[in-house]
Amino acid sequence: MHHLLDAAQMNFKAQIEAKRKAVMMVDGKTVVADMKGKTKSFDEFLEDADMAMIDDADEFEEALVAARVSIAALGSVTEIQLHFDAELDKLAKSWLKKYGQAIKALSHDRQESYRQIREMSTEPQDVELVKPETKYEPTKVREKDSETALPTYKNHLLCDAEGNYPVELKSSWESKVVEAEMKRNGFKFWYRNPQQPGQSSLGIAYLSGEQCGIVRQDFIFFAVQEDGTIVTALIDPHGLHLADALPKLRGLALYAETHTKIYRRIESVAESMGKLRVLDLTNEKVQEAIATAKDAASLFAGALARDY
């Protein structure tokens, strides 16, 4: 980074000098008010900053003041800030990639420090999920004065001593998705992705207008292939009635485009034409259609979708 700053001082010499002069100037305005005549006059002025203190300073103090002025000038040149930020971003990403495995071997508390560094990025970053050590899940739902036990499912990654996981699925077609995935060959476990932010929740970035949001898809399913390897599928029952349905779908498609090698399947499921329809988000033609679509509903009703 020191080398970058040295190079910047040479490459942007003229801009830095102009900013340096601006730092050493005082831009002021004198206001004179006549209380009797009820008039005001303004006198703008531009003068050199008071150098009395600098003139009286010894050699060390003078050098310190000059250094501060130079730093202020450097920070005022927009091109240098953009270039420096970009290079810092590259360096941080390369270190995180190089030492990723070593970071994973650290304690959760120490890993948290690196997670916070990733969060400083202006762009969404991949962050490793962390297995929750403890997890509170309600087992009953209260309506007025009565309580009803929540339905339980088997084979969830988090469960009680009897292997049960209580959950209230948001819709009937979410239940259908869970039941259908459990019947697939090789199915072993599933995970209800938490909708609250946290290291145990998979969040996928999407862009809505100029604002970046996070969609937390609903389910992760795990299966074992014939060779014994474990494969993963992301399945997201996707509502079409909300205004952000298409931006979220685009975010999921972009994620699928860059993470195809990690998952066996990445699919979005929605109710369309009275039945459940699915889009294979790892399919290039589907990705292209999502990028240019005007609404999400037409995609699920179109030829690129299939019955789930």
C-alpha positions in Angstrom: 0.0 0.0 0.0 2.9 2.3 0.6 4.2 1.7 -2.9 0.7 2.5 -4.2 0.7 5.8 -2.4 4.2 6.7 -3.6 3.1 5.9 -7.2 -0.1 8.0 -6.8 2.0 11.0 -5.7 3.8 10.8 -9.1 0.8 9.9 -11.3 -1.5 12.6 -9.8 1.1 15.2 -9.0 -0.8 18.1 -10.6 -4.1 17.3 -8.9 -2.4 16.8 -5.5 -0.6 20.1 -5.8 -3.8 21.9 -6.6 -5.5 20.3 -3.6 -2.5 21.1 -1.4 -2.9 24.8 -2.2 -6.6 24.6 -1.5 -5.8 23.1 1.9 -3.5 26.0 2.7 -6.1 28.6 1.8 -8.9 30.0 4.0 -12.2 30.7 2.2 -14.2 33.1 4.4 -17.0 35.7 4.4 -17.4 38.8 6.5 -20.9 39.9 7.4 -21.6 43.5 8.5 -25.1 44.2 9.9 -26.5 47.7 10.4 -29.1 47.4 13.2 -30.5 50.9 12.6 -30.8 50.8 8.9 -31.5 47.1 9.0 -29.1 46.3 6.2 -26.5 43.7 5.7 -23.3 43.6 3.6 -21.2 40.6 2.7 -17.5 40.6 1.9 -15.9 37.3 0.7 -12.2 36.7 1.0 -9.7 34.1 0.1 -6.4 34.3 2.0 -3.4 32.1 2.9 -3.9 30.1 6.0 -2.2 31.6 9.1 1.4 30.4 8.9 2.5 32.1 12.1 2.5 28.8 13.9 4.4 27.0 11.1 7.0 29.8 10.9 7.6 29.4 14.7 7.8 25.6 14.6 11.0 23.7 14.7 12.2 21.4 11.9 10.3 18.4 13.2 7.0 20.2 13.8 7.3 21.8 10.4 7.7 18.4 8.7 4.8 17.1 10.6 2.5 20.0 9.5 3.7 19.5 5.9 2.9 15.8 6.1 -0.6 16.5 7.4 -1.2 18.9 4.5 0.0 16.3 2.0 -2.2 13.6 3.5 -5.2 16.0 3.4 -4.4 16.7 -0.3 -4.1 13.0 -1.1 -7.4 12.3 0.5 -9.1 15.0 -1.5 -8.2 13.6 -4.9 -11.1 11.4 -5.9 -9.1 9.4 -8.5 -6.6 8.3 -5.8 -9.4 7.2 -3.4 -11.0 5.1 -6.1 -7.7 3.5 -7.2 -6.6 2.9 -3.6 -9.9 1.4 -2.6 -9.9 -0.9 -5.6 -6.4 -2.1 -4.9 -7.2 -2.7 -1.2 -10.2 -4.7 -2.2 -8.1 -6.9 -4.5 -5.5 -7.4 -1.7 -8.1 -8.4 0.9 -9.9 -10.8 -1.5 -6.6 -12.5 -2.4 -5.6 -12.9 1.2 -9.0 -14.3 2.2 -8.8 -16.8 -0.6 -5.2 -17.8 0.1 -5.8 -18.3 3.8 -9.4 -19.4 3.6 -8.7 -23.0 4.8 -6.5 -21.7 7.7 -9.3 -19.3 8.7 -11.8 -22.1 8.8 -9.6 -24.0 11.3 -9.8 -21.1 13.8 -12.3 -20.8 16.6 -15.7 -19.3 15.8 -14.8 -16.2 17.8 -11.7 -15.6 15.7 -13.5 -16.4 12.5 -15.9 -13.7 13.4 -13.1 -11.1 12.9 -12.6 -12.2 9.3 -16.4 -12.2 8.7 -16.5 -8.6 9.7 -13.7 -7.8 7.3 -15.7 -9.3 4.5 -18.8 -7.3 5.5 -16.7 -4.1 4.9 -16.8 -4.8 1.1 -18.9 -2.7 -1.0 -19.9 -5.8 -3.0 -21.6 -9.0 -1.7 -19.1 -11.6 -0.6 -19.3 -15.3 0.0 -19.2 -16.1 3.7 -18.9 -19.6 5.1 -22.0 -20.9 7.0 -21.5 -21.8 10.6 -23.2 -24.7 12.3 -25.3 -23.2 15.2 -24.2 -24.5 18.6 -27.6 -23.9 20.1 -30.9 -23.1 18.4 -34.3 -22.2 19.9 -37.4 -23.4 18.0 -40.9 -23.0 19.2 -42.9 -26.2 19.5 -46.4 -24.6 19.9 -48.3 -21.7 18.4 -50.7 -19.6 20.4 -53.9 -18.3 19.0 -55.9 -16.2 21.5 -56.2 -18.4 24.6 -55.3 -21.7 23.1 -52.1 -23.4 22.1 -51.6 -25.8 19.2 -48.6 -28.1 18.8 -46.6 -27.5 15.6 -46.2 -30.3 13.2 -42.9 -32.1 13.3 -40.7 -33.5 10.5 -37.9 -36.0 10.4 -34.4 -35.9 8.9 -33.8 -32.2 9.6 -30.2 -31.3 10.4 -31.3 -29.8 13.7 -33.7 -32.0 15.7 -34.6 -33.1 19.3 -33.5 -36.3 21.0 -36.3 -38.2 19.1 -35.2 -36.8 15.7 -38.1 -34.4 15.4 -38.0 -30.9 14.1 -41.0 -28.6 14.8 -41.8 -26.1 12.0 -44.8 -24.1 10.7 -44.4 -24.0 6.9 -45.7 -20.8 5.3 -47.9 -22.5 2.7 -49.3 -25.8 1.6 -46.9 -25.8 -1.4 -43.9 -25.5 0.9 -45.1 -28.7 2.5 -45.4 -30.3 -0.9 -41.8 -29.3 -1.8 -40.5 -30.8 1.5 -42.4 -34.0 0.9 -41.4 -34.3 -2.7 -37.7 -33.8 -2.0 -37.8 -36.4 0.8 -39.0 -38.9 -1.8 -36.0 -38.4 -4.2 -33.4 -41.1 -4.5 -30.5 -40.7 -2.1 -32.3 -38.1 0.2 -30.7 -37.9 3.6 -31.3 -34.6 5.3 -32.8 -31.1 4.9 -32.3 -27.7 6.4 -34.8 -25.0 6.9 -32.8 -21.9 6.1 -33.3 -19.3 8.9 -35.0 -16.1 7.8 -33.1 -14.1 10.4 -29.7 -12.7 9.6 -26.8 -14.7 11.1 -23.9 -17.0 10.3 -26.2 -20.0 10.1 -28.4 -18.5 7.5 -27.6 -18.5 3.7 -28.3 -15.1 2.3 -28.2 -14.3 -1.4 -27.8 -10.7 -2.6 -30.1 -9.2 -5.2 -30.5 -5.7 -6.6 -33.8 -3.9 -6.6 -33.4 -0.5 -8.3 -30.2 0.9 -6.8 -30.6 -0.9 -3.4 -29.0 -4.2 -2.6 -31.2 -6.6 -0.6 -30.8 -10.2 0.7 -33.1 -13.1 -0.1 -32.9 -16.1 2.2 -34.2 -19.0 0.2 -36.2 -21.5 2.2 -34.7 -25.0 1.9 -31.4 -26.8 1.5 -31.6 -30.6 0.8 -28.8 -33.1 1.1 -28.5 -36.4 -0.8 -25.9 -39.2 -1.1 -24.9 -40.4 -4.5 -24.0 -44.0 -5.4 -20.3 -43.2 -5.0 -20.9 -42.0 -1.5 -20.5 -38.2 -2.2 -22.9 -35.8 -0.7 -24.7 -33.4 -3.0 -26.7 -30.3 -2.2 -29.8 -28.7 -3.7 -31.2 -25.2 -3.0 -34.9 -25.1 -3.5 -36.8 -21.9 -3.0 -40.6 -21.8 -3.1 -41.0 -18.4 -4.7 -44.1 -16.1 -4.2 -45.1 -14.1 -7.4 -47.4 -11.6 -5.8 -44.7 -9.3 -4.3 -43.1 -6.4 -6.2 -39.6 -7.7 -5.6 -40.4 -11.2 -7.0 -38.4 -10.6 -10.2 -35.3 -8.9 -8.5 -35.1 -11.8 -6.0 -35.3 -14.3 -8.8 -32.5 -12.5 -10.7 -30.4 -12.6 -7.6 -30.9 -16.3 -7.2 -30.1 -16.8 -11.0 -26.9 -14.8 -10.7 -25.9 -16.9 -7.6 -26.6 -20.1 -9.5 -24.5 -18.9 -12.4 -21.4 -18.5 -10.2 -22.0 -21.4 -7.8 -23.1 -24.2 -10.2 -20.1 -26.4 -9.2 -21.1 -26.3 -5.5 -24.7 -27.4 -5.9 -26.3 -30.3 -7.8 -29.6 -28.3 -8.2 -30.7 -24.7 -7.7 -34.4 -24.3 -8.4 -37.2 -21.8 -7.8 -40.7 -23.2 -7.4 -43.9 -21.2 -7.7 -47.6 -21.8 -8.1 -48.7 -21.0 -11.6 -51.7 -21.9 -13.6 -53.1 -23.8 -10.6 -50.1 -26.1 -10.1 -46.5 -26.0 -8.9 -43.9 -25.0 -11.6 -40.1 -25.0 -11.3 -37.3 -23.1 -13.0 -33.9 -24.7 -13.2 -31.7 -21.7 -12.3 -28.5 -23.5 -13.4 -29.8 -23.6 -16.9 -28.1 -20.9 -19.1 -31.3 -20.3 -21.2 -33.3 -19.8 -18.0 -30.7 -17.4 -16.7 -30.8 -15.4 -19.9 -34.6 -15.3 -19.8 -34.7 -14.1 -16.2 -32.2 -11.3 -17.0 -34.5 -9.8 -19.7 -37.9 -10.7 -18.3 -40.5 -8.0 -17.4 -42.1 -10.1 -14.6 -41.6 -13.3 -12.8 -45.1 -14.8 -13.4 -44.5 -15.1 -17.2 -41.3 -17.1 -16.6 -43.1 -19.8 -14.6 -46.0 -19.9 -17.1 -43.6 -20.1 -20.0 -41.9 -23.0 -21.8 -38.7 -22.8 -19.8 -40.5 -23.9 -16.6 -41.7 -27.4 -16.0 -44.2 -29.0 -13.7 -42.7 -29.7 -10.3 
